[in-house]
């Protein structure tokens, strides 16, 4: 009995030491194959030790080690799997909210916008009013038609998919403030919230990607058509395509950006809709990019341009964010020259590009949760 008890004690001691030392053993010998990090963020980099800069080093080193310690990615995956499979909850509720499955909702900026917790201050409204009044006068002076469009978040279109405990305040929203102000200035305001709310009951397919915070190809097509209806009031030569003008097929895809954030994009599969025009309009891409992109921003994201040869259709310049990417295929076939500018969420007027492009139509397209960035880049004129 003593021999067995002694052996058990030694075994437990050795096992405890192996567990204790396993991170160091793994770091040295890589016994367990490393698992790729699949979080949708940039991990901390290892800081260089500098005796002259000792104060920030401990925090920077701790941040790097927390992102890279042995078995970290395995533990993160296990935690995510258990949270989803056993408790049907988001493993990172400060980033992503689980709605009625399979719908995920982004927390950053979008939750506060829906809850109406981030209303514009009087100072911010004054800056927006001054800036957009200037833009209206500037574009009008050049004979350019000016349109401002606001895209809804998934919260605004599918509140019925949200958890029961998320209830917005009974007041106006930041989006309401912005829409009212732009209308007061006499600028054509295209509020796409109601359009998509009404459209969701007219089709059997969703208008937003379940595992992403963006609208999908169908939702963006409804948004495009509404914008085109406003533009066509002054430009009757423009035609507006309908669903019948495309062959539409579903295609399986990995989960979207919200699934990436919780490291579940391979498990939470999704679908995209491929729109193929029945009639080819023979649009040509504009290359290379003729304008310098913002610092630390990819040129391929900053600029997209298309033109149609021998076309008398108007020219359009579109300033947008990531919601604008899915309308590229629709707009590019509707004008003689279409230029998309994603200016790193600055939403500026971009006068040098206006001067160079000389468009007939200027459209700004902003998702409602990022109207704060619009205000930040407005100045008193």
PLY file of the C-alpha trace (Angstrom):
ply
format ascii 1.0
element vertex 381
property float x
property float y
property float z
element edge 380
property int vertex1
property int vertex2
end_header
0.00 0.00 0.00
2.84 2.37 0.92
4.52 1.64 -2.42
1.33 2.44 -4.35
0.73 5.60 -2.32
4.34 6.69 -2.85
4.09 6.07 -6.57
0.84 8.07 -6.77
2.42 10.96 -4.90
5.45 11.00 -7.19
3.22 10.73 -10.25
1.13 13.70 -9.15
4.25 15.73 -8.44
5.71 14.94 -11.86
2.37 15.66 -13.54
2.07 18.98 -11.71
5.60 19.96 -12.73
4.94 19.00 -16.35
1.79 21.14 -16.40
3.67 23.98 -14.75
6.59 23.75 -17.17
4.58 22.89 -20.31
4.46 26.49 -21.61
8.25 26.75 -21.41
8.72 23.27 -22.95
6.32 24.22 -25.76
8.14 27.50 -26.33
11.48 25.72 -26.65
10.59 22.53 -28.55
7.22 23.27 -30.25
5.91 19.79 -29.36
2.31 20.79 -30.09
1.90 22.30 -33.60
1.16 26.02 -33.24
-2.39 27.13 -34.07
-2.93 30.13 -36.30
-4.45 33.15 -34.58
-7.78 33.95 -36.23
-8.89 36.96 -34.24
-9.89 39.94 -36.37
-7.31 42.31 -34.86
-3.62 43.06 -34.95
-1.74 41.38 -32.11
0.74 43.28 -29.97
4.34 43.31 -31.16
7.28 42.40 -28.94
8.80 45.62 -27.61
12.52 46.32 -27.79
14.26 46.79 -24.48
15.62 50.31 -24.18
17.21 51.42 -20.88
16.26 54.99 -21.74
12.56 54.05 -22.01
11.90 51.77 -19.06
8.51 53.15 -17.98
6.41 51.87 -20.93
8.33 48.60 -21.33
6.57 46.44 -18.66
3.07 47.21 -19.96
4.15 46.71 -23.58
5.87 43.41 -22.76
2.85 42.18 -20.80
0.55 43.06 -23.72
2.80 41.16 -26.14
3.09 38.10 -23.87
-0.68 38.01 -23.28
-1.12 37.79 -27.05
1.57 35.17 -27.69
2.02 32.86 -24.69
2.12 29.11 -25.51
-1.25 27.37 -26.03
-3.04 30.74 -26.05
-4.79 30.17 -29.38
-5.83 26.67 -28.34
-7.33 28.02 -25.10
-9.13 30.81 -26.97
-10.67 28.29 -29.39
-11.78 25.98 -26.58
-13.32 28.92 -24.74
-15.15 30.07 -27.87
-16.45 26.57 -28.62
-17.72 26.05 -25.07
-19.39 29.50 -24.98
-21.23 28.88 -28.23
-22.06 25.17 -27.94
-22.88 24.91 -24.27
-24.26 28.34 -23.41
-25.25 29.83 -26.82
-23.53 33.07 -25.89
-20.80 35.23 -27.39
-17.33 34.41 -26.08
-16.49 38.12 -26.37
-19.69 40.03 -25.52
-17.83 43.36 -25.46
-17.19 42.88 -29.20
-20.09 40.81 -30.54
-23.66 40.16 -29.36
-25.43 36.92 -30.19
-28.92 37.61 -31.46
-31.41 35.02 -32.57
-29.17 32.56 -34.33
-27.43 32.83 -36.59
-27.44 36.65 -36.40
-24.49 38.41 -34.80
-24.38 42.13 -33.93
-21.37 44.41 -33.59
-21.00 46.24 -30.27
-18.51 48.98 -31.16
-20.39 52.21 -32.05
-23.40 50.31 -33.41
-24.92 49.39 -30.04
-24.69 52.95 -28.70
-26.17 54.28 -31.94
-29.14 51.95 -31.64
-29.56 52.60 -27.90
-29.43 56.38 -28.64
-26.66 56.91 -26.10
-24.43 59.03 -28.34
-26.43 62.08 -29.45
-24.55 64.93 -31.10
-23.71 67.89 -28.92
-24.71 71.41 -29.93
-21.10 72.12 -30.86
-20.93 69.04 -33.11
-24.20 69.98 -34.82
-22.91 73.50 -35.43
-19.76 72.11 -37.06
-21.76 69.73 -39.24
-24.10 72.55 -40.27
-21.22 74.84 -41.18
-19.29 72.17 -43.07
-22.22 70.83 -45.09
-23.46 74.32 -45.92
-20.01 74.99 -47.35
-20.06 71.72 -49.30
-23.48 72.51 -50.75
-22.36 75.96 -51.91
-19.04 74.66 -53.25
-20.63 71.85 -55.30
-23.55 74.00 -56.44
-21.10 76.61 -57.69
-19.58 73.96 -59.95
-22.93 72.72 -61.20
-22.60 69.40 -59.35
-25.70 67.69 -57.94
-25.19 66.81 -54.26
-26.66 63.78 -52.49
-26.11 62.52 -48.93
-27.10 58.93 -48.10
-27.11 57.18 -44.72
-26.99 53.37 -44.51
-28.66 51.62 -41.57
-26.98 49.13 -39.27
-28.35 45.64 -38.77
-29.82 46.87 -35.46
-32.10 49.31 -37.29
-33.31 46.78 -39.87
-33.60 43.64 -37.73
-34.31 44.72 -34.13
-36.50 41.63 -33.78
-33.33 39.49 -33.84
-31.79 41.24 -30.84
-31.72 39.77 -27.32
-34.68 40.78 -25.16
-32.59 42.96 -22.85
-31.52 45.43 -25.55
-34.12 48.20 -25.60
-33.36 51.66 -27.01
-34.16 54.88 -25.18
-37.38 56.67 -26.07
-35.77 59.65 -27.78
-34.32 60.74 -31.10
-31.11 59.15 -32.34
-27.88 60.60 -33.65
-29.02 59.50 -37.11
-32.29 61.43 -36.71
-30.29 64.54 -35.76
-28.06 64.25 -38.82
-30.90 63.53 -41.25
-32.93 66.52 -40.00
-29.95 68.87 -40.22
-29.07 67.88 -43.80
-32.69 68.33 -44.87
-32.80 71.77 -43.23
-29.84 72.80 -45.39
-31.74 71.89 -48.54
-29.41 69.02 -49.47
-30.98 65.90 -50.95
-30.96 63.48 -48.01
-31.46 59.77 -48.71
-32.29 57.95 -45.46
-32.06 54.24 -46.24
-33.32 53.01 -42.85
-37.01 52.89 -43.71
-36.27 51.66 -47.22
-34.54 48.52 -45.97
-37.04 47.94 -43.16
-39.82 47.90 -45.76
-37.76 45.83 -48.21
-37.02 42.99 -45.79
-40.64 41.79 -45.96
-40.68 41.86 -49.76
-38.01 39.17 -50.24
-37.40 35.80 -48.65
-33.64 36.31 -48.34
-32.00 38.46 -45.64
-30.64 41.94 -46.40
-27.67 41.68 -44.01
-25.02 39.00 -43.69
-25.82 37.00 -40.54
-22.20 36.80 -39.32
-21.17 40.28 -40.47
-22.22 43.83 -39.62
-22.57 44.84 -43.29
-25.53 44.63 -45.60
-25.28 41.84 -48.16
-25.58 41.99 -51.94
-29.38 42.06 -51.81
-29.58 44.75 -49.13
-27.04 46.91 -50.94
-29.02 46.50 -54.19
-32.14 47.88 -52.51
-30.02 50.78 -51.21
-28.57 51.41 -54.67
-32.01 51.45 -56.28
-33.32 54.00 -53.77
-30.34 56.29 -54.36
-30.80 55.94 -58.12
-34.48 56.93 -57.84
-33.42 60.24 -56.30
-30.70 60.83 -58.89
-33.03 59.99 -61.78
-35.37 62.85 -60.82
-32.80 65.18 -62.40
-31.15 62.72 -64.78
-33.91 61.02 -66.74
-31.37 59.47 -69.11
-30.34 57.05 -66.36
-32.07 53.66 -66.18
-32.50 51.75 -62.93
-31.98 47.99 -63.17
-34.21 45.57 -61.31
-33.61 42.09 -59.93
-34.77 40.66 -63.26
-31.73 42.24 -64.93
-29.40 39.88 -63.04
-28.85 36.18 -62.63
-28.52 35.69 -58.88
-27.01 32.63 -57.26
-26.07 31.77 -53.69
-22.50 30.88 -52.82
-21.21 29.41 -49.57
-18.57 31.45 -47.74
-16.70 31.69 -44.45
-18.31 33.63 -41.64
-18.02 37.42 -41.82
-16.09 39.97 -39.79
-18.12 39.38 -36.61
-17.47 35.63 -36.77
-13.77 36.46 -37.22
-13.83 38.64 -34.10
-14.88 35.67 -31.98
-12.64 33.20 -33.83
-15.61 31.26 -35.22
-15.58 32.13 -38.93
-14.83 28.56 -40.02
-17.67 27.12 -37.96
-20.29 29.82 -38.48
-20.65 29.57 -42.23
-22.53 32.15 -44.28
-23.75 32.86 -47.80
-23.10 35.51 -50.42
-25.21 36.40 -53.43
-23.49 36.65 -56.80
-25.18 39.14 -59.17
-24.34 38.57 -62.84
-25.82 41.10 -65.31
-27.95 39.56 -68.03
-26.57 42.20 -70.42
-22.88 43.13 -70.30
-22.31 46.91 -70.19
-18.58 46.62 -71.04
-17.25 48.73 -68.20
-13.48 49.25 -67.96
-11.48 49.69 -64.73
-9.43 52.85 -64.25
-5.81 52.01 -63.43
-3.49 52.96 -61.87
-4.89 54.95 -58.93
-4.53 58.63 -59.91
-4.67 60.05 -56.36
-2.48 59.58 -53.26
-4.25 57.48 -50.59
-4.35 58.48 -46.91
-1.38 57.43 -44.78
-1.36 53.75 -43.79
-4.31 52.93 -46.04
-4.21 50.52 -48.96
-4.50 52.06 -52.39
-6.77 49.22 -53.50
-9.24 50.13 -50.73
-8.95 53.89 -51.28
-9.74 54.07 -54.99
-11.95 52.21 -57.44
-12.75 53.71 -60.82
-14.68 52.61 -63.91
-15.68 54.12 -67.24
-17.84 53.25 -70.23
-16.55 54.17 -73.65
-18.66 56.36 -75.94
-21.23 57.03 -73.24
-23.18 60.27 -72.71
-24.31 59.26 -69.25
-23.35 61.55 -66.32
-20.20 61.15 -64.22
-20.42 60.37 -60.50
-18.01 60.66 -57.56
-18.87 58.61 -54.46
-17.24 59.12 -51.04
-18.00 56.08 -48.91
-16.98 53.66 -46.15
-16.98 49.86 -46.12
-20.73 49.79 -46.82
-19.97 51.28 -50.22
-17.92 48.32 -51.38
-20.95 46.17 -52.17
-22.52 48.78 -54.44
-19.49 48.94 -56.76
-20.97 46.52 -59.35
-24.27 48.39 -59.56
-23.13 52.01 -59.82
-20.26 51.32 -62.22
-22.66 50.19 -64.94
-25.01 53.15 -64.51
-22.71 56.08 -65.38
-20.13 57.04 -67.98
-17.46 57.40 -65.28
-17.78 56.19 -61.69
-15.14 56.91 -59.07
-15.31 55.50 -55.53
-13.19 57.09 -52.80
-12.87 55.46 -49.37
-10.85 58.08 -47.53
-10.13 56.08 -44.38
-13.40 57.00 -42.65
-12.71 60.75 -42.88
-15.72 61.53 -45.11
-14.07 64.72 -46.35
-15.18 66.81 -49.33
-11.93 65.91 -51.11
-11.78 69.09 -53.24
-8.65 68.06 -55.21
-10.43 64.94 -56.43
-13.59 66.92 -57.23
-11.50 69.39 -59.26
-9.79 66.56 -61.15
-12.88 64.41 -61.77
-15.38 67.22 -62.52
-18.35 64.94 -61.79
-21.96 65.73 -62.56
-23.05 64.02 -59.35
-21.43 63.89 -55.90
-22.69 61.27 -53.44
-21.55 60.65 -49.88
-22.53 57.27 -48.43
-22.11 56.73 -44.67
-23.27 54.01 -42.30
-25.17 55.57 -39.41
-22.87 54.20 -36.69
-19.95 56.19 -38.14
-21.64 59.58 -38.31
-19.43 60.51 -35.36
-16.44 60.33 -37.71
-18.25 62.71 -40.06
-18.62 65.21 -37.20
-14.97 64.82 -36.19
-13.86 65.87 -39.68
-16.20 68.85 -39.94
-14.86 72.34 -39.25
-16.44 75.74 -38.66
-16.29 77.61 -41.96
0 1
1 2
2 3
3 4
4 5
5 6
6 7
7 8
8 9
9 10
10 11
11 12
12 13
13 14
14 15
15 16
16 17
17 18
18 19
19 20
20 21
21 22
22 23
23 24
24 25
25 26
26 27
27 28
28 29
29 30
30 31
31 32
32 33
33 34
34 35
35 36
36 37
37 38
38 39
39 40
40 41
41 42
42 43
43 44
44 45
45 46
46 47
47 48
48 49
49 50
50 51
51 52
52 53
53 54
54 55
55 56
56 57
57 58
58 59
59 60
60 61
61 62
62 63
63 64
64 65
65 66
66 67
67 68
68 69
69 70
70 71
71 72
72 73
73 74
74 75
75 76
76 77
77 78
78 79
79 80
80 81
81 82
82 83
83 84
84 85
85 86
86 87
87 88
88 89
89 90
90 91
91 92
92 93
93 94
94 95
95 96
96 97
97 98
98 99
99 100
100 101
101 102
102 103
103 104
104 105
105 106
106 107
107 108
108 109
109 110
110 111
111 112
112 113
113 114
114 115
115 116
116 117
117 118
118 119
119 120
120 121
121 122
122 123
123 124
124 125
125 126
126 127
127 128
128 129
129 130
130 131
131 132
132 133
133 134
134 135
135 136
136 137
137 138
138 139
139 140
140 141
141 142
142 143
143 144
144 145
145 146
146 147
147 148
148 149
149 150
150 151
151 152
152 153
153 154
154 155
155 156
156 157
157 158
158 159
159 160
160 161
161 162
162 163
163 164
164 165
165 166
166 167
167 168
168 169
169 170
170 171
171 172
172 173
173 174
174 175
175 176
176 177
177 178
178 179
179 180
180 181
181 182
182 183
183 184
184 185
185 186
186 187
187 188
188 189
189 190
190 191
191 192
192 193
193 194
194 195
195 196
196 197
197 198
198 199
199 200
200 201
201 202
202 203
203 204
204 205
205 206
206 207
207 208
208 209
209 210
210 211
211 212
212 213
213 214
214 215
215 216
216 217
217 218
218 219
219 220
220 221
221 222
222 223
223 224
224 225
225 226
226 227
227 228
228 229
229 230
230 231
231 232
232 233
233 234
234 235
235 236
236 237
237 238
238 239
239 240
240 241
241 242
242 243
243 244
244 245
245 246
246 247
247 248
248 249
249 250
250 251
251 252
252 253
253 254
254 255
255 256
256 257
257 258
258 259
259 260
260 261
261 262
262 263
263 264
264 265
265 266
266 267
267 268
268 269
269 270
270 271
271 272
272 273
273 274
274 275
275 276
276 277
277 278
278 279
279 280
280 281
281 282
282 283
283 284
284 285
285 286
286 287
287 288
288 289
289 290
290 291
291 292
292 293
293 294
294 295
295 296
296 297
297 298
298 299
299 300
300 301
301 302
302 303
303 304
304 305
305 306
306 307
307 308
308 309
309 310
310 311
311 312
312 313
313 314
314 315
315 316
316 317
317 318
318 319
319 320
320 321
321 322
322 323
323 324
324 325
325 326
326 327
327 328
328 329
329 330
330 331
331 332
332 333
333 334
334 335
335 336
336 337
337 338
338 339
339 340
340 341
341 342
342 343
343 344
344 345
345 346
346 347
347 348
348 349
349 350
350 351
351 352
352 353
353 354
354 355
355 356
356 357
357 358
358 359
359 360
360 361
361 362
362 363
363 364
364 365
365 366
366 367
367 368
368 369
369 370
370 371
371 372
372 373
373 374
374 375
375 376
376 377
377 378
378 379
379 380
